[in-house]
Each structure stands twice: as structure tokens, then as C-alpha cells.
Amino acid sequence: MSVRRDMRIFVLFVAGLTLAAGFILDGRSTAAAYLVAWVTWAAVPIGALALWMTSYLVRRAWTEALYVQFVAATATLPVIALASLPILLFLKQLYPAMAEPSALPPFKAYYLAPWFFVLRGAIYFGLWIGFAMWLRWAWRNDAAMVRAASAGLIAYALTVSLAGIDWMESLEPNFHSSVYGLLFVSFTLLGGFAFVLGISLLSAGWIGRSAGYSGLLLSLILLWGYLHAMQYIVIWSGNIPDEVSWYEARSEHGWQYLLAGVALGQFVLPFFALLSARVRSGPRALMMLCGLTLLMRWCEAAILILPAIHHIAPPTTALMLLASVLFVGALLWLAFERGLTNDRRLFSQAWARRPAGSEAPRAR
């Protein structure tokens, strides 16, 4: 374990040096790449938080089986918040509204002011971290679990929708979509579930039958596909130039191929794969779908973010994107490991209560 940990620290160090050089030589391209990686990995603890709340309301085997993984995943929220500092240093290079607020209507210019942008981000993370602590405190207390999860899901839906608008939609201040916030909600749910389930399948612990988790993954994929289709239909039917141009920018210069790859890898392939009972009940196949889902989060974030940022160098952006994914990913994994280590006793007890091959009784 120490060798693997040392390797992750080495990757973190090398990727960090590469990013430091990138910020010095081409800050705009590096910041754009870093934003893609940060949004991709931030989706993991944010999405895990919502699923953790849902497990408290929908009491089944996963409520206990995935509890420790949810705790460890959401414990990375402070680390992800701190990892946003490079983005905050380059706000004006990334967000046009902050560089030229006079070109916007008064309300939008005020709302997208740098100090208000940073304040909202701090409020979002403060609420998410607070709800994660509340959920942990409420464990094993039925009434407290319901209260924490109910209040948390309401706050989650509002804050995550606003965060998606702040972090990605505001890159193009003239573009507006009433579905964009919900798109980011589905983005985080897929990222959080794929990570938690993939880690659970890799472990030797008992998590119950794979078919139930496959059904949840398929439901999240269908939600994601429906929201994207709905946004496209609404914008197509409205035929508003400012909104149509958002799709035009992602239908040229090679982005159309990546867009087709995301549609194939995140919807078509998993959808038909999960129709097979063999895939639904096979842990290895399900783990591969979780890995594919995490990869698609990276690709989708690139499609949503990079075409909106002009005057970036493609070679530099590609190199810095790889370094950023490794850097933030190593930070996330080290924090996740620390969360598991701190809860080693709870982790062991969760599996010890379940003999191999047995099925957990459903909560009443």
C-alpha cells in the first residue's frame, strides 16, 4: 500500500510541476485545461453527496453497503474546494463577464462580479460540507437520517444547479438555457455514482447484487440523455441565434467527433449493454461501465468548457489537460484514501455484518 501511495504522491508532484510551468508560460490555456479537470473531479464528491442522501430516504441494502464509501468520497469536498484556487487566480482570463462587465446588463454584471462569484462558491461548498457532516452525525438514527436527507436534497438541487451555471454556463454570458443547471446535476450524479460503485466493486467487501446497482446506473444515464435531448429540442424549436451558436461552436473544429463519442460512450453503448442480464449481474462488466462513465465525464466537461474559451493553444491545452486530470485526480484519491483510513473500524464492521453470499434484508 505504501508503494502505491508513494506512486500517487510522485504523480501529484510531477503533474504539479508541469502545471506550474504551464501557468507561467501560457496561463490562459493551462487555466482552461485545469477548469475541465477540476469540474470533472469535483463531480465525484458532489454527486456522491446526493446519492448518500437518497440512500437515507430509500432504505435498501445500499444504504449500509455503500455508507463508508459515501463518507470517504464526500470527505474530499474540502480538498476539492482548495483545489479551485488556480481557477480563482485566472477568473478574468476564463470568464468574459469578469473582464468586461460593462458589456453586460446591470444585473448580470453584478451577479457575475468576481467577489460575488467567489462568495457563492464558498457558500456552495460550505453547505455541502455541512450536510455531509450532518448525514454522518445522523447515521443509525432513522428520524435524523430522514431530516438530514430531505433538507439536503432540496439544498443540493438548488446549489448544484447554480454552481453549474456559475462554473460553466457563465463562460458564455450571452448564452442561456433553463436546463443547464439540471444538466450539471445529472453530470455530478453520474460522476459520483460511477466512482463510488467502481471503488466498491474493486474492494473485497459485500455490496449486494450487481443488478440493483446496474438499474440505478441505467436510470442516471437515461436522466442524463433526456436532459440533453430536452435542451437541444428547446433551443432548436426556439431558433434563437445566441443559443443556437452554442451548438454551432461544438459542431466544428473537431468537437463534433468528441460530441459523437460522448453520445456513443455515455448513452448508446451503456444503454444497450445494460439491457443484457449478463452485464447487469456481472461485477466486472459493471465496473468497466463505471470506468467508461468517468472517462465520459472528462470528455463532456471538455465539450462544455473549452469551445467557450477563445485564444487557447490546442497543444498546450491538451498537455495541461492530462496534467490537470492527474493532479486533481491524485489529490482526490489521496483524500479518499485518508477518509477510508480514518473510518477503518466502521469499514470493517460494515462488511463483518454481512456474510459472503448473503443478501441484506430490506429496510422497513
C-alpha positions as CSV (number, residue, x, y, z in Angstrom):
1,M,0.0,0.0,0.0
2,S,2.9,2.4,0.8
3,V,4.4,1.8,-2.6
4,R,1.1,2.7,-4.3
5,R,0.7,5.7,-2.1
6,D,4.3,6.8,-3.0
7,M,3.5,6.4,-6.6
8,R,0.4,8.7,-6.3
9,I,2.4,11.3,-4.5
10,F,5.0,11.1,-7.2
11,V,2.3,11.6,-9.9
12,L,0.9,14.5,-7.9
13,F,4.4,16.1,-7.7
14,V,5.2,15.7,-11.4
15,A,1.8,16.8,-12.6
16,G,2.0,19.8,-10.2
17,L,5.4,20.9,-11.6
18,T,4.0,20.5,-15.2
19,L,1.0,22.7,-14.3
20,A,3.2,25.3,-12.6
21,A,5.3,25.6,-15.8
22,G,2.1,25.8,-17.8
23,F,0.6,28.6,-15.7
24,I,3.8,30.6,-16.2
25,L,4.2,30.0,-19.9
26,D,0.6,30.1,-21.0
27,G,-1.8,30.8,-18.2
28,R,-4.9,31.0,-20.2
29,S,-4.6,27.6,-21.9
30,T,-3.5,26.0,-18.7
31,A,-6.3,27.5,-16.7
32,A,-8.9,26.3,-19.3
33,A,-7.5,22.8,-19.1
34,Y,-7.4,22.9,-15.3
35,L,-11.1,24.0,-15.1
36,V,-12.1,21.0,-17.2
37,A,-10.2,18.6,-14.9
38,W,-11.4,20.3,-11.7
39,V,-15.1,20.2,-12.8
40,T,-14.7,16.5,-13.8
41,W,-13.3,15.5,-10.4
42,A,-15.5,17.9,-8.4
43,A,-18.5,16.0,-9.7
44,V,-17.4,12.9,-7.7
45,P,-17.9,14.2,-4.1
46,I,-20.8,16.4,-5.1
47,G,-22.7,13.6,-6.8
48,A,-21.8,11.2,-4.0
49,L,-23.4,13.6,-1.5
50,A,-26.8,13.5,-3.3
51,L,-26.7,9.7,-3.6
52,W,-25.8,9.4,0.0
53,M,-28.9,11.4,0.9
54,T,-31.0,9.3,-1.4
55,S,-29.8,6.2,0.3
56,Y,-31.1,7.5,3.6
57,L,-34.6,8.0,2.2
58,V,-34.7,4.8,0.0
59,R,-33.6,2.3,2.6
60,R,-32.2,-0.8,0.9
61,A,-29.0,-2.8,1.0
62,W,-27.0,0.0,-0.5
63,T,-27.8,2.3,2.5
64,E,-25.4,0.3,4.6
65,A,-23.2,-1.3,1.9
66,L,-22.1,2.0,0.4
67,Y,-22.1,4.0,3.6
68,V,-18.3,4.1,4.2
69,Q,-17.6,4.9,0.5
70,F,-20.1,7.8,0.6
71,V,-18.4,9.1,3.8
72,A,-14.9,8.9,2.3
73,A,-16.0,10.4,-1.1
74,T,-17.7,13.4,0.5
75,A,-14.8,13.9,2.9
76,T,-12.9,15.1,-0.2
77,L,-15.1,18.2,-0.6
78,P,-12.7,20.5,1.4
79,V,-9.8,19.3,-0.8
80,I,-11.7,19.9,-4.0
81,A,-12.6,23.4,-2.7
82,L,-9.0,24.2,-2.1
83,A,-8.1,22.8,-5.5
84,S,-10.2,25.6,-7.1
85,L,-7.6,28.2,-6.1
86,P,-5.8,28.2,-9.5
87,I,-9.1,28.9,-11.2
88,L,-9.8,31.8,-9.0
89,L,-6.4,33.3,-9.9
90,F,-7.3,33.3,-13.6
91,L,-11.0,34.3,-13.4
92,K,-10.7,37.2,-15.8
93,Q,-8.8,35.1,-18.4
94,L,-11.6,32.5,-18.3
95,Y,-14.8,34.4,-17.8
96,P,-15.5,37.3,-20.2
97,A,-18.1,38.8,-17.9
98,M,-15.4,39.5,-15.3
99,A,-13.0,41.0,-17.8
100,E,-15.6,43.3,-19.4
101,P,-18.6,43.7,-17.1
102,S,-19.7,46.9,-18.9
103,A,-20.8,44.9,-21.9
104,L,-23.5,43.1,-19.9
105,P,-26.8,44.2,-18.4
106,P,-26.5,45.6,-14.9
107,F,-28.0,42.6,-13.1
108,K,-25.8,40.1,-14.9
109,A,-22.7,42.2,-14.5
110,Y,-23.3,42.4,-10.7
111,Y,-24.2,38.7,-10.4
112,L,-21.0,37.7,-12.2
113,A,-18.7,40.1,-10.4
114,P,-15.6,38.2,-9.2
115,W,-16.2,38.8,-5.5
116,F,-19.8,37.6,-5.7
117,F,-18.7,34.6,-7.8
118,V,-16.2,33.6,-5.2
119,L,-18.6,34.2,-2.4
120,R,-21.2,31.9,-4.0
121,G,-18.7,29.2,-4.5
122,A,-17.7,29.4,-0.8
123,I,-21.4,29.2,0.2
124,Y,-21.9,26.1,-2.0
125,F,-19.0,24.2,-0.6
126,G,-19.8,25.3,3.0
127,L,-23.4,23.9,2.6
128,W,-22.2,20.7,1.0
129,I,-19.6,20.1,3.7
130,G,-22.1,20.9,6.4
131,F,-24.7,18.5,5.0
132,A,-22.0,15.8,4.8
133,M,-21.3,16.3,8.5
134,W,-25.0,16.2,9.3
135,L,-25.5,13.0,7.4
136,R,-22.7,11.3,9.2
137,W,-24.0,12.5,12.6
138,A,-27.5,11.2,11.7
139,W,-26.3,7.7,10.9
140,R,-28.4,4.9,12.7
141,N,-31.0,7.5,13.8
142,D,-34.0,6.9,11.5
143,A,-35.7,10.3,12.1
144,A,-32.4,12.2,11.9
145,M,-31.5,10.5,8.7
146,V,-34.8,11.4,7.1
147,R,-34.5,15.1,8.2
148,A,-30.9,15.4,7.0
149,A,-31.5,13.8,3.7
150,S,-34.8,15.7,3.0
151,A,-33.3,19.1,3.7
152,G,-30.1,18.2,2.0
153,L,-31.6,17.1,-1.3
154,I,-33.6,20.4,-1.6
155,A,-30.4,22.4,-0.9
156,Y,-28.4,20.2,-3.2
157,A,-30.8,20.6,-6.2
158,L,-30.6,24.4,-5.8
159,T,-26.9,24.9,-5.1
160,V,-25.6,22.4,-7.7
161,S,-27.8,23.9,-10.4
162,L,-26.5,27.4,-9.6
163,A,-22.9,26.0,-9.4
164,G,-23.2,24.6,-12.9
165,I,-24.4,27.9,-14.2
166,D,-21.6,29.8,-12.4
167,W,-18.7,27.5,-13.3
168,M,-19.6,26.6,-16.9
169,E,-22.6,28.4,-18.4
170,S,-21.2,31.8,-17.4
171,L,-18.2,31.1,-19.7
172,E,-20.6,32.3,-22.4
173,P,-22.6,35.1,-20.7
174,N,-24.8,35.7,-23.7
175,F,-26.0,32.0,-23.7
176,H,-28.9,31.0,-21.7
177,S,-30.5,27.6,-21.1
178,S,-33.2,26.8,-18.5
179,V,-32.0,23.2,-18.4
180,Y,-28.3,23.9,-17.9
181,G,-28.4,23.6,-14.1
182,L,-30.2,20.3,-14.3
183,L,-27.6,19.1,-16.8
184,F,-24.9,19.7,-14.2
185,V,-26.9,17.9,-11.6
186,S,-27.0,14.8,-13.9
187,F,-23.3,15.3,-14.6
188,T,-22.4,15.1,-10.9
189,L,-24.8,12.2,-10.2
190,L,-23.1,10.1,-12.9
191,G,-19.6,11.0,-11.7
192,G,-20.4,10.4,-8.1
193,F,-22.1,7.1,-8.6
194,A,-19.6,5.7,-11.1
195,F,-16.7,6.5,-8.7
196,V,-18.4,5.1,-5.6
197,L,-19.7,2.0,-7.3
198,G,-16.4,1.3,-9.1
199,I,-14.4,1.6,-5.9
200,S,-16.9,-0.7,-4.2
201,L,-16.7,-3.3,-6.9
202,L,-12.9,-3.2,-6.7
203,S,-12.9,-3.9,-3.0
204,A,-13.4,-7.3,-1.5
205,G,-16.4,-6.2,0.6
206,W,-20.0,-7.2,0.3
207,I,-22.2,-4.7,-1.5
208,G,-25.1,-6.9,-2.6
209,R,-26.3,-7.9,-6.0
210,S,-24.9,-6.1,-9.0
211,A,-28.3,-6.0,-10.8
212,G,-29.7,-3.4,-8.4
213,Y,-26.8,-1.0,-8.9
214,S,-27.0,-1.6,-12.7
215,G,-30.6,-0.4,-12.6
216,L,-29.6,2.8,-10.8
217,L,-26.8,3.4,-13.3
218,L,-29.1,2.9,-16.2
219,S,-31.7,5.3,-14.6
220,L,-29.0,8.0,-14.3
221,I,-27.9,7.5,-17.9
222,L,-31.4,7.9,-19.1
223,L,-31.9,11.1,-17.0
224,W,-28.7,12.5,-18.5
225,G,-29.7,11.6,-22.0
226,Y,-33.2,13.1,-21.5
227,L,-32.0,16.4,-20.2
228,H,-29.5,16.8,-23.1
229,A,-32.2,15.9,-25.6
230,M,-34.6,18.4,-23.9
231,Q,-32.1,21.2,-24.1
232,Y,-31.4,20.6,-27.7
233,I,-35.2,20.4,-28.6
234,V,-36.0,23.6,-26.8
235,I,-33.1,25.5,-28.4
236,W,-33.9,24.1,-31.8
237,S,-37.5,25.0,-31.6
238,G,-36.8,28.5,-30.3
239,N,-34.2,29.2,-33.1
240,I,-32.6,32.0,-31.1
241,P,-29.2,32.9,-32.6
242,D,-27.4,33.4,-29.2
243,E,-28.5,29.9,-28.1
244,V,-28.0,28.1,-31.5
245,S,-24.5,29.4,-31.7
246,W,-23.7,27.3,-28.6
247,Y,-24.3,24.2,-30.6
248,E,-22.5,25.5,-33.7
249,A,-19.3,26.1,-31.7
250,R,-19.4,22.4,-30.6
251,S,-20.2,21.2,-34.2
252,E,-16.9,22.3,-35.8
253,H,-13.1,22.2,-35.4
254,G,-13.2,18.6,-34.4
255,W,-15.6,19.0,-31.5
256,Q,-18.3,17.2,-33.4
257,Y,-16.3,14.0,-33.2
258,L,-15.8,14.2,-29.5
259,L,-19.5,15.1,-29.1
260,A,-20.4,11.9,-31.1
261,G,-18.0,9.9,-28.9
262,V,-19.8,11.1,-25.8
263,A,-23.2,10.3,-27.2
264,L,-21.9,6.8,-28.1
265,G,-19.9,6.1,-25.0
266,Q,-22.3,7.6,-22.4
267,F,-25.6,6.7,-23.8
268,V,-25.8,4.2,-26.8
269,L,-23.2,1.7,-25.6
270,P,-24.1,1.6,-21.9
271,F,-27.8,1.6,-22.6
272,F,-27.7,-1.5,-24.9
273,A,-25.1,-3.1,-22.6
274,L,-27.3,-2.7,-19.5
275,L,-30.2,-4.4,-21.4
276,S,-28.3,-7.6,-21.0
277,A,-29.0,-9.6,-17.8
278,R,-25.4,-10.9,-18.0
279,V,-24.0,-7.4,-17.9
280,R,-26.3,-6.3,-15.2
281,S,-25.4,-9.2,-13.0
282,G,-21.6,-9.2,-13.8
283,P,-19.5,-7.1,-11.4
284,R,-16.6,-6.9,-13.9
285,A,-18.8,-5.6,-16.8
286,L,-20.4,-3.1,-14.4
287,M,-17.0,-1.9,-13.2
288,M,-15.9,-1.3,-16.8
289,L,-19.1,0.7,-17.4
290,C,-18.2,2.8,-14.3
291,G,-14.8,3.5,-15.7
292,L,-16.3,4.4,-19.1
293,T,-18.7,6.8,-17.3
294,L,-15.9,8.6,-15.5
295,L,-14.0,8.9,-18.8
296,M,-17.1,10.4,-20.4
297,R,-17.3,13.0,-17.6
298,W,-13.9,14.2,-18.7
299,C,-14.9,14.4,-22.4
300,E,-18.2,16.1,-21.6
301,A,-16.6,18.7,-19.4
302,A,-14.1,19.4,-22.3
303,I,-17.1,19.9,-24.7
304,L,-18.9,22.2,-22.3
305,I,-16.0,24.3,-21.4
306,L,-13.2,24.5,-23.9
307,P,-15.1,25.8,-27.0
308,A,-16.3,28.7,-24.9
309,I,-12.7,29.9,-24.1
310,H,-11.1,31.6,-27.0
311,H,-7.4,32.2,-27.8
312,I,-6.1,29.0,-26.3
313,A,-3.3,26.9,-27.8
314,P,-4.6,23.3,-28.6
315,P,-1.2,21.5,-28.0
316,T,-0.7,23.3,-24.7
317,T,-4.3,22.8,-23.6
318,A,-4.1,19.0,-24.4
319,L,-0.9,18.5,-22.4
320,M,-2.1,20.6,-19.5
321,L,-5.4,18.8,-19.5
322,L,-3.7,15.5,-19.0
323,A,-1.5,17.0,-16.2
324,S,-4.6,18.6,-14.6
325,V,-6.6,15.4,-14.6
326,L,-3.6,13.5,-13.0
327,F,-3.0,16.3,-10.4
328,V,-6.6,16.8,-9.2
329,G,-7.3,13.1,-9.5
330,A,-4.3,12.2,-7.3
331,L,-5.4,14.8,-4.8
332,L,-8.9,13.4,-4.7
333,W,-7.7,9.8,-4.4
334,L,-5.3,10.6,-1.6
335,A,-8.1,12.4,0.3
336,F,-10.4,9.5,-0.4
337,E,-7.9,7.0,1.0
338,R,-7.4,9.1,4.1
339,G,-11.2,9.1,4.6
340,L,-11.3,5.3,4.4
341,T,-8.3,5.0,6.8
342,N,-10.0,7.3,9.3
343,D,-13.1,5.1,9.2
344,R,-11.2,1.7,9.1
345,R,-13.2,0.4,12.1
346,L,-16.5,1.3,10.6
347,F,-15.3,0.0,7.2
348,S,-14.5,-3.4,8.7
349,Q,-17.7,-3.6,10.7
350,A,-19.8,-2.8,7.6
351,W,-18.5,-5.9,5.9
352,A,-18.3,-8.1,9.0
353,R,-22.1,-7.8,9.5
354,R,-22.6,-9.4,6.0
355,P,-21.6,-13.0,5.5
356,A,-20.4,-13.7,1.9
357,G,-23.2,-14.6,-0.5
358,S,-25.9,-13.4,1.9
359,E,-28.5,-10.8,1.0
360,A,-29.2,-7.9,3.2
361,P,-32.8,-7.5,4.4
362,R,-34.6,-4.5,3.1
363,A,-35.2,-1.7,5.5
364,R,-38.8,-1.4,6.6
